[in-house]
């Protein structure tokens, strides 16, 4: 398998998993801590050199990889459409952010501060860490004109802890989108390199 494609697919898996988990929180109020943990951990690994280094256990990305596969093969249910929509919106948000040096500098500064406090958060899926990560998202990416619209059950969306978890996941999703773009990932590949992506997904899901 092509190592570059593997890096891209791992990043896409994380990106789609962020969209999936955010939708589950928004619509059901359900948080999958096991699936959230590798995504939230990724925002602290600022100097990692590859997606494989960041997402070490590929099996933890299984939900996102399966969603990506369903999207590429057209096997989408209604909820998948929302989840894929979030993933594509995160790609666009990363593109917009990448053109704003002030936002990128502020994002790096705030993430470095969060990394420095890592020892205070033994559980990265905890309420405390999600609120801190959400604060980084709010103070940086949320200041851009491009916004991600989240639909769901108002009872869940109005819960502060749920809102924080969604923002933390979006921060992790943008991290994955940056990784994907740095490895040469482009949206047109989702259409014209579909076969290669699907082959890599099948390998990673074994």
C-alpha positions as CSV (number, residue, x, y, z in Angstrom):
1,X,0.0,0.0,0.0
2,X,1.1,3.6,-0.7
3,X,2.3,5.1,2.6
4,X,1.1,8.6,1.6
5,X,-2.4,7.3,0.9
6,X,-2.3,5.6,4.3
7,X,-1.5,8.8,6.1
8,X,-4.3,10.6,4.2
9,X,-6.9,7.8,5.0
10,X,-6.0,7.8,8.7
11,X,-6.5,11.5,8.8
12,X,-9.8,11.2,7.0
13,X,-10.9,8.5,9.4
14,X,-10.2,10.8,12.3
15,X,-11.9,13.7,10.5
16,X,-15.1,11.7,9.7
17,X,-15.1,10.2,13.3
18,X,-15.2,13.8,14.7
19,X,-18.2,14.5,12.5
20,X,-19.9,11.3,13.6
21,X,-19.3,11.7,17.3
22,X,-20.4,15.4,17.3
23,X,-23.6,14.3,15.6
24,X,-24.3,11.6,18.1
25,X,-23.9,14.1,20.9
26,X,-26.1,16.7,19.2
27,X,-28.9,14.2,18.3
28,X,-28.8,11.6,21.1
29,X,-26.7,13.2,23.9
30,X,-24.5,10.1,23.7
31,X,-20.7,10.4,24.1
32,X,-18.4,7.5,23.1
33,X,-15.4,8.1,25.2
34,X,-13.3,5.3,23.6
35,X,-13.8,6.8,20.2
36,X,-13.3,10.4,21.4
37,X,-10.0,9.8,23.2
38,X,-7.6,9.4,20.2
39,X,-9.1,12.5,18.6
40,X,-8.8,14.7,21.6
41,X,-5.3,13.4,22.3
42,X,-4.3,14.4,18.7
43,X,-4.7,18.1,19.5
44,X,-1.9,17.8,22.1
45,X,0.6,16.2,19.7
46,X,1.7,19.4,18.0
47,X,5.0,18.2,16.6
48,X,4.1,14.7,15.6
49,X,5.4,14.0,12.0
50,X,2.7,11.7,10.7
51,X,-0.9,10.5,11.1
52,X,0.4,7.1,12.0
53,X,2.3,8.6,14.9
54,X,-0.7,10.5,16.1
55,X,-3.4,7.8,15.6
56,X,-1.3,4.9,16.8
57,X,-4.1,2.4,17.2
58,X,-6.0,2.4,13.9
59,X,-8.8,0.3,15.3
60,X,-9.8,3.2,17.5
61,X,-10.7,5.0,14.2
62,X,-13.0,2.2,13.1
63,X,-16.2,4.3,13.4
64,X,-14.8,7.1,11.2
65,X,-13.3,4.7,8.7
66,X,-16.6,2.9,8.3
67,X,-18.4,6.2,7.9
68,X,-15.9,7.3,5.2
69,X,-16.3,4.0,3.4
70,X,-20.1,4.3,3.5
71,X,-19.8,7.8,2.1
72,X,-17.6,6.8,-0.8
73,X,-19.8,3.8,-1.7
74,X,-23.1,5.6,-1.4
75,X,-24.4,3.5,1.5
76,X,-25.5,6.4,3.6
77,X,-28.4,6.5,6.0
78,X,-30.1,9.8,7.0
79,X,-27.8,10.3,10.0
80,X,-24.8,9.6,7.9
81,X,-25.6,12.6,5.7
82,X,-25.4,14.9,8.7
83,X,-22.2,13.3,9.9
84,X,-20.5,13.5,6.5
85,X,-21.7,17.0,6.2
86,X,-19.9,17.9,9.4
87,X,-16.7,16.2,8.1
88,X,-16.8,18.2,4.9
89,X,-17.5,21.4,6.8
90,X,-14.4,20.7,9.0
91,X,-12.3,20.4,5.8
92,X,-13.6,23.8,4.7
93,X,-13.0,25.4,8.1
94,X,-9.4,24.1,8.0
95,X,-9.0,25.7,4.5
96,X,-10.3,29.0,5.7
97,X,-8.2,28.9,8.9
98,X,-5.1,28.0,6.9
99,X,-5.3,31.4,5.1
100,X,-5.5,33.4,8.3
101,X,-2.0,33.8,9.9
102,X,-3.3,35.5,13.0
103,X,-5.8,32.7,13.7
104,X,-3.1,30.1,13.1
105,X,-0.7,31.8,15.4
106,X,-3.3,32.2,18.1
107,X,-4.4,28.6,17.7
108,X,-0.8,27.4,18.1
109,X,-0.2,29.6,21.2
110,X,-3.4,28.3,22.9
111,X,-2.7,24.7,22.1
112,X,0.8,25.0,23.5
113,X,-0.7,26.4,26.7
114,X,-3.0,23.4,26.8
115,X,-0.1,21.0,26.2
116,X,1.7,22.6,29.1
117,X,-1.3,21.7,31.4
118,X,-1.5,18.1,30.1
119,X,-0.7,16.6,33.5
120,X,-3.9,18.2,35.0
121,X,-6.0,16.1,32.7
122,X,-5.5,12.4,33.1
123,X,-8.7,11.7,31.3
124,X,-8.9,13.6,28.0
125,X,-12.6,12.8,27.6
126,X,-13.4,14.5,30.9
127,X,-15.7,17.4,31.3
128,X,-12.8,19.6,32.3
129,X,-10.6,18.9,29.3
130,X,-13.5,19.2,26.8
131,X,-14.3,22.6,28.2
132,X,-10.7,23.7,27.9
133,X,-10.4,22.4,24.4
134,X,-13.7,24.0,23.5
135,X,-12.4,27.3,24.8
136,X,-9.5,27.0,22.4
137,X,-11.9,26.4,19.5
138,X,-14.1,29.3,20.6
139,X,-11.2,31.8,20.9
140,X,-9.7,30.8,17.5
141,X,-11.7,28.9,14.9
142,X,-15.0,30.3,16.0
143,X,-13.8,33.8,15.2
144,X,-13.7,33.0,11.5
145,X,-16.6,34.0,9.2
146,X,-17.1,30.4,8.2
147,X,-19.1,28.6,10.8
148,X,-20.3,25.0,11.1
149,X,-24.0,24.6,11.7
150,X,-25.0,21.8,14.1
151,X,-28.5,20.4,14.0
152,X,-29.8,18.2,16.7
153,X,-32.1,17.9,19.7
154,X,-32.3,21.2,21.5
155,X,-32.2,19.4,24.9
156,X,-28.8,18.1,24.1
157,X,-27.4,21.1,22.2
158,X,-28.4,23.4,25.1
159,X,-26.4,21.3,27.6
160,X,-23.1,23.1,28.2
161,X,-21.1,19.9,28.6
162,X,-22.4,18.6,25.3
163,X,-21.7,21.8,23.5
164,X,-18.2,21.8,24.9
165,X,-17.6,18.2,23.7
166,X,-18.9,19.1,20.2
167,X,-16.5,22.0,20.0
168,X,-13.6,19.9,21.3
169,X,-14.3,17.3,18.6
170,X,-14.5,20.0,16.0
171,X,-11.0,21.2,17.1
172,X,-9.8,17.7,16.8
173,X,-11.5,17.4,13.4
174,X,-9.7,20.5,12.1
175,X,-6.4,19.0,13.4
176,X,-7.1,16.0,11.3
177,X,-8.0,18.1,8.3
178,X,-4.7,20.0,8.6
179,X,-2.9,16.7,8.6
180,X,-4.8,15.5,5.6
181,X,-4.1,18.7,3.6
182,X,-0.4,18.6,4.6
183,X,-0.1,15.1,3.2
184,X,-1.6,16.4,-0.1
185,X,-5.2,15.6,0.6
186,X,-7.7,17.4,-1.6
187,X,-11.5,17.1,-1.9
188,X,-11.4,16.0,-5.5
189,X,-9.6,12.8,-4.4
190,X,-12.7,11.7,-2.6
191,X,-14.3,11.3,-6.0
192,X,-11.4,10.5,-8.4
193,X,-9.2,8.4,-6.1
194,X,-12.1,6.5,-4.5
195,X,-10.8,3.1,-5.3
196,X,-7.4,3.6,-3.7
197,X,-9.0,5.1,-0.6
198,X,-11.4,2.2,-0.3
199,X,-8.6,-0.3,-0.6
200,X,-6.7,1.4,2.2
201,X,-9.8,1.5,4.4
202,X,-10.3,-2.3,3.9
203,X,-6.7,-2.9,4.9
204,X,-7.0,-0.7,8.0
205,X,-10.2,-2.3,9.1
206,X,-8.8,-5.8,9.1
